[in-house]
Amino acid sequence: MLLLSCPLAQAGDILVKVEGSHASGDLYLALVAVEPHWPEQPLLQLRSSAAVVRLVDIAPGRYAIQLFQDSNGNGRLDHSRRGIPLEPVGFSGNPPLVNGKPAPLDCLFEHGEADTQLSIRLHSPKAKAKP
């Protein structure tokens, strides 16, 4: 009897280098599978104080990463009354944030069987103009 088998897809790591982080405040990262819209729940969430974060054994696919630095240590991303982030934020692909949260396709990256290396730049909130 001949058994046919197909090799299982290898799962590589995703290494995220965070640029523009401040000296204090943990990083919160969410990995999402990219579809035509942002999913409600991330596939993976983690908290780190390192400037390089490793996501281990991630299956090949199309993903996006959202991250923020919790400057005040309350465990969440703070927003203004208008919904503008008050703490540094970043997205894979480093899209411009002038029009608010970017579209999923602007943050898309392909992850294959090998390790994927990304660099994400944190955007600090704009300081209020002083009178």
Secondary structure, DSSP 8 states (H G I E B T S, - for coil): -----------EEEEEEEES--SSSEEEEEEEE-SSS--SS-SEEEEE-SSEEEEEEE-SEEEEEEEEEETTSSSS--B-TTS-BSS-EEETT----TTSS--HHHH-EEE-SS-EEEEEE-B--------
